Each structure stands twice: as structure tokens, then as C-alpha cells.
Amino acid sequence: MIGTFSAFAAGGFLAAQFASSALFAARLRRASLPRGVIGKPKIDLIRPVCGLDPFDRETLASSFLQDYPDYEIIFCAPTETDPAVPVVRELIAQYPDVRAQLLIGLDPITGNPKLNNLQKGVAASHAPYLCMADSNLLLPINYLSDLAASWGANTGLVSSPPIGTRPANLGGHLECAFLNSNQARLQFASDSIGNGFAQGKTLFWCRAGLDAAGGMRALGRHLAEDVTATKVTRESGKVVSLTNLPFEQPIGARTIHQVWDRQLRWSRVRRDGFPAIFAIEFMNGGCFAFALLALAVQILGLSPLVWPAYVVLWYLPEVWLMRRAGWPARGPDVIALPLRDVMMLAIWVATFAQRGIAWRGNQMTVPE
């Protein structure tokens, strides 16, 4: 009985692996973007900066290259001495024909330093729609147009997870394995069945909707603003809509320790915000399914070749999707997939050791 159940359960997980990849592939086949219901309103593009990462000059410069009729860029820095400030000022001078401004200072409205940095930009904005985009996101020229086109009749927020590109070492490939064929695949699959979740890389708001939800101060209810953004959107009777496809985040070189710390931080964020979903996250990745099949092989006396064949089948749709979507899919990217799954299970266990997180040198505790 146990062996048969384990075999069927392992088959179910494998079917879900194929189905989620197929759902994303269906988005790749869409001939055109949705039309949206808001046209092309004025948008204020608000980009918080804090510190300077290797690709920031390129990613911040992409803000000025939007093929969009009416937008303004508002950069937000916590201090005048932040290393990103000179780069932002140089870019503003380089593109004098694009409306842009740099605001400096922190408004301590929450325990979240990113929200405190963004607050002044939101307060200075007068556009009916606001887009908050992280500084390390590389915006294609149609970025704002895609966001506006993704706003449906019942949308309260448009968001999109990032896709990791340009990995430069094993840690970079591992980070892409987390971001791309696991997190993005699953998040877009969930959106495809009508259950969208916000991701903080891109948060595109109707200003009136954000104000009705309590503004920036209300987004500090949880450790991460995207968790609260998802909840306040659903509480308003609206849905979180994802863009048809994700946007690029250049990764470069990462140490394994950096990948661990980042993924552990976001694991704790998910535990704080969505505890019921987090409770079953140990089933994410291949480790749990592999254990089920190993148990079935042992109890039912199946051929020992069944297990390695299953492992190959498990990663086949991920590798196919990586190549089909144009994501990093070389040898190191394939090797990173099982390493990611082992690390994912270890991170899930480690998450229970502590509730708070550290973000860019700031210690954040679970809000009361």
C-alpha cells in the first residue's frame, strides 16, 4: 500500500513538473500582448538605489530608453553619500530629454528600509500610475508598455518575477537556477491558473488603489512589501496580474554563500507572509519526489534503473524550457539544477532557526 501510494505520488509530482513548464511555454507562444484596459496613462517610474552593484549603470540607464509616450523617472537614494548617487546624476545629465529627478533621504514610516527609501518618491509623484522597479532590473524598451498592457478589468497590481541572465561562475549559475526554471516557472504557472503573486522587482500600481490600501505605510505589514502587496490587492477584491513574460536581471558572479543568504532571506519572507504555503515548500524541487520514488522502488521491488530514469525525466522539462525561453542553459546551468534542489531543502530547514532577515546591512524583524 505504501509503495503503491509513493509511486503514484511520485508520478503526480512529475506530471506537475511537466504541466508547469507547459504553462510557461504557452506564454512564449502568445503572438501578442493583452490589450489592457487603461491605454497608456502617464506613469512615474520610481527606482530605489542603495549601494552600487556591477550592472547598475546599465540597468539604471535602461530607465531612460523607454518607448513610452508619457513617463517620468524618480530615483530615490537613502543618503547623499550613497555610491549610486554620482551614477544617477551622470545618467540624468546624459539624457536631458527624459524627465528625471533624484530624491535623497529616508522617511521612517515602516521597519522596511526599501519602503522608507521609496516613500519620498511616491509622495513626489503626481501620475495616476506608479511603477516601482528595483535598481538591478534591466528594463527593455517596452517595459512600461508591457505593464500598462497587462492591466485587466479586475487588476489591482501588475508584477513580474525576474529572470537571471549572464551568470559568470557556479554561484551565478546556481542563482539563475533558483530564479528561472524554479521560481519564475512556478510563479507564472500559478498566474496562468488565476492565482498571481506579486514580486518586489516590479510593482505597478494605480495610485488611487495604493492610497485606498493605506499607502506605503500599509506595505510594511510583513517583512517584504511584495507579500503585503499581494494581500492588500486581494483584500480589495482585485487580482495581481503578471506580465506575459518576465524581465531580465543580470547576475554576474556570486559566491555560494551569497546565494544561500539571499535565498534564505526570501524563504523567511515567505514563511512570514504565507505560512501555509511555506509549510509544504519541502516538496518543491526534486528531492521529495526522488525520495518517494526510491521508497516505491524498494517496497515494490522495481528495477533499480527506474530511479535514475525518473531523475532524468524530472529535469527534462526544466532544461527544455530554459532553452525554449532563451534562459541560460549551458552545461553549468544544467548541473546547477540538482544542486539547487538540495540547497532548497536545506534552506527550508534552516528557515526555522530565525524569523528576521538582514537586507543590505539592515536587520529587519517580523512586524508586530
ChimeraX attribute file (.defattr): number of C-alpha atoms within 10 A of each C-alpha:
attribute: neighborCount
match mode: 1-to-1
recipient: residues
	/A:1	9
	/A:2	12
	/A:3	18
	/A:4	15
	/A:5	14
	/A:6	21
	/A:7	20
	/A:8	15
	/A:9	16
	/A:10	23
	/A:11	16
	/A:12	13
	/A:13	20
	/A:14	20
	/A:15	12
	/A:16	13
	/A:17	23
	/A:18	18
	/A:19	14
	/A:20	22
	/A:21	23
	/A:22	17
	/A:23	18
	/A:24	24
	/A:25	18
	/A:26	13
	/A:27	18
	/A:28	15
	/A:29	8
	/A:30	11
	/A:31	7
	/A:32	9
	/A:33	14
	/A:34	15
	/A:35	13
	/A:36	17
	/A:37	14
	/A:38	12
	/A:39	11
	/A:40	18
	/A:41	15
	/A:42	17
	/A:43	25
	/A:44	26
	/A:45	23
	/A:46	29
	/A:47	24
	/A:48	24
	/A:49	26
	/A:50	18
	/A:51	14
	/A:52	15
	/A:53	14
	/A:54	12
	/A:55	16
	/A:56	20
	/A:57	17
	/A:58	16
	/A:59	21
	/A:60	24
	/A:61	19
	/A:62	17
	/A:63	27
	/A:64	22
	/A:65	15
	/A:66	17
	/A:67	13
	/A:68	15
	/A:69	11
	/A:70	15
	/A:71	22
	/A:72	19
	/A:73	21
	/A:74	25
	/A:75	26
	/A:76	28
	/A:77	27
	/A:78	22
	/A:79	16
	/A:80	12
	/A:81	11
	/A:82	15
	/A:83	15
	/A:84	23
	/A:85	23
	/A:86	12
	/A:87	16
	/A:88	22
	/A:89	14
	/A:90	12
	/A:91	19
	/A:92	20
	/A:93	12
	/A:94	12
	/A:95	13
	/A:96	10
	/A:97	9
	/A:98	17
	/A:99	14
	/A:100	22
	/A:101	15
	/A:102	17
	/A:103	19
	/A:104	19
	/A:105	15
	/A:106	18
	/A:107	14
	/A:108	13
	/A:109	16
	/A:110	18
	/A:111	20
	/A:112	23
	/A:113	21
	/A:114	22
	/A:115	22
	/A:116	22
	/A:117	26
	/A:118	26
	/A:119	24
	/A:120	20
	/A:121	26
	/A:122	22
	/A:123	10
	/A:124	11
	/A:125	19
	/A:126	13
	/A:127	17
	/A:128	14
	/A:129	21
	/A:130	24
	/A:131	24
	/A:132	21
	/A:133	21
	/A:134	20
	/A:135	27
	/A:136	24
	/A:137	24
	/A:138	23
	/A:139	23
	/A:140	17
	/A:141	15
	/A:142	13
	/A:143	20
	/A:144	24
	/A:145	19
	/A:146	21
	/A:147	24
	/A:148	24
	/A:149	20
	/A:150	24
	/A:151	26
	/A:152	18
	/A:153	11
	/A:154	12
	/A:155	20
	/A:156	23
	/A:157	30
	/A:158	27
	/A:159	29
	/A:160	26
	/A:161	26
	/A:162	24
	/A:163	26
	/A:164	27
	/A:165	21
	/A:166	16
	/A:167	20
	/A:168	13
	/A:169	17
	/A:170	17
	/A:171	22
	/A:172	25
	/A:173	30
	/A:174	27
	/A:175	29
	/A:176	31
	/A:177	30
	/A:178	23
	/A:179	19
	/A:180	23
	/A:181	26
	/A:182	20
	/A:183	17
	/A:184	22
	/A:185	26
	/A:186	18
	/A:187	20
	/A:188	27
	/A:189	22
	/A:190	17
	/A:191	21
	/A:192	18
	/A:193	9
	/A:194	12
	/A:195	14
	/A:196	22
	/A:197	26
	/A:198	27
	/A:199	22
	/A:200	19
	/A:201	18
	/A:202	25
	/A:203	24
	/A:204	29
	/A:205	24
	/A:206	19
	/A:207	19
	/A:208	12
	/A:209	18
	/A:210	21
	/A:211	13
	/A:212	12
	/A:213	17
	/A:214	11
	/A:215	16
	/A:216	20
	/A:217	18
	/A:218	18
	/A:219	24
	/A:220	24
	/A:221	21
	/A:222	22
	/A:223	26
	/A:224	25
	/A:225	24
	/A:226	22
	/A:227	22
	/A:228	18
	/A:229	29
	/A:230	22
	/A:231	20
	/A:232	24
	/A:233	21
	/A:234	17
	/A:235	11
	/A:236	12
	/A:237	10
	/A:238	17
	/A:239	25
	/A:240	28
	/A:241	26
	/A:242	29
	/A:243	23
	/A:244	22
	/A:245	19
	/A:246	19
	/A:247	19
	/A:248	19
	/A:249	23
	/A:250	22
	/A:251	22
	/A:252	18
	/A:253	17
	/A:254	17
	/A:255	14
	/A:256	14
	/A:257	10
	/A:258	14
	/A:259	19
	/A:260	18
	/A:261	16
	/A:262	14
	/A:263	20
	/A:264	21
	/A:265	20
	/A:266	16
	/A:267	22
	/A:268	26
	/A:269	24
	/A:270	21
	/A:271	20
	/A:272	19
	/A:273	22
	/A:274	13
	/A:275	13
	/A:276	11
	/A:277	10
	/A:278	18
	/A:279	12
	/A:280	10
	/A:281	17
	/A:282	17
	/A:283	14
	/A:284	19
	/A:285	23
	/A:286	23
	/A:287	17
	/A:288	18
	/A:289	23
	/A:290	19
	/A:291	14
	/A:292	20
	/A:293	25
	/A:294	22
	/A:295	20
	/A:296	23
	/A:297	20
	/A:298	12
	/A:299	15
	/A:300	15
	/A:301	10
	/A:302	13
	/A:303	9
	/A:304	11
	/A:305	9
	/A:306	12
	/A:307	18
	/A:308	12
	/A:309	10
	/A:310	18
	/A:311	17
	/A:312	10
	/A:313	14
	/A:314	21
	/A:315	20
	/A:316	16
	/A:317	19
	/A:318	24
	/A:319	20
	/A:320	15
	/A:321	22
	/A:322	22
	/A:323	13
	/A:324	12
	/A:325	17
	/A:326	10
	/A:327	20
	/A:328	22
	/A:329	20
	/A:330	12
	/A:331	9
	/A:332	17
	/A:333	21
	/A:334	19
	/A:335	15
	/A:336	19
	/A:337	23
	/A:338	17
	/A:339	12
	/A:340	22
	/A:341	20
	/A:342	14
	/A:343	20
	/A:344	24
	/A:345	18
	/A:346	14
	/A:347	20
	/A:348	21
	/A:349	13
	/A:350	13
	/A:351	19
	/A:352	11
	/A:353	9
	/A:354	9
	/A:355	15
	/A:356	17
	/A:357	21
	/A:358	12
	/A:359	14
	/A:360	9
	/A:361	7
	/A:362	11
	/A:363	12
	/A:364	16
	/A:365	15
	/A:366	17
	/A:367	13
	/A:368	5
